[in-house]
Amino acid sequence: MQLLPKHKPDIIVPEIEAIRTERFYDYEKQGIQVVPSAKASNFTMNRKLFEIWQP
């Protein structure tokens, strides 16, 4: 994402599901805080995981 190098955020707060949530792990490795965590965001916002997991 080209916005990150330009704006250099300290914190990312995802609000929509139409994003590549797996990238949050890379952002955390770069020192950017993801709230909630990359793991929590990916688990709760990733539609592909919902399709795989069915109770």
Stockholm file with secondary structure:
# STOCKHOLM 1.0

chainA/1-55         MQLLPKHKPDIIVPEIEAIRTERFYDYEKQGIQVVPSAKASNFTMNRKLFEIWQP
#=GR chainA/1-55 SS CTHHHHHCCSEECCCCSSSCGGGHHHHHHTTCEESSCHHHHHHHHCHHHHHHCCC
#=GC SS_cons        CTHHHHHCCSEECCCCSSSCGGGHHHHHHTTCEESSCHHHHHHHHCHHHHHHCCC
//
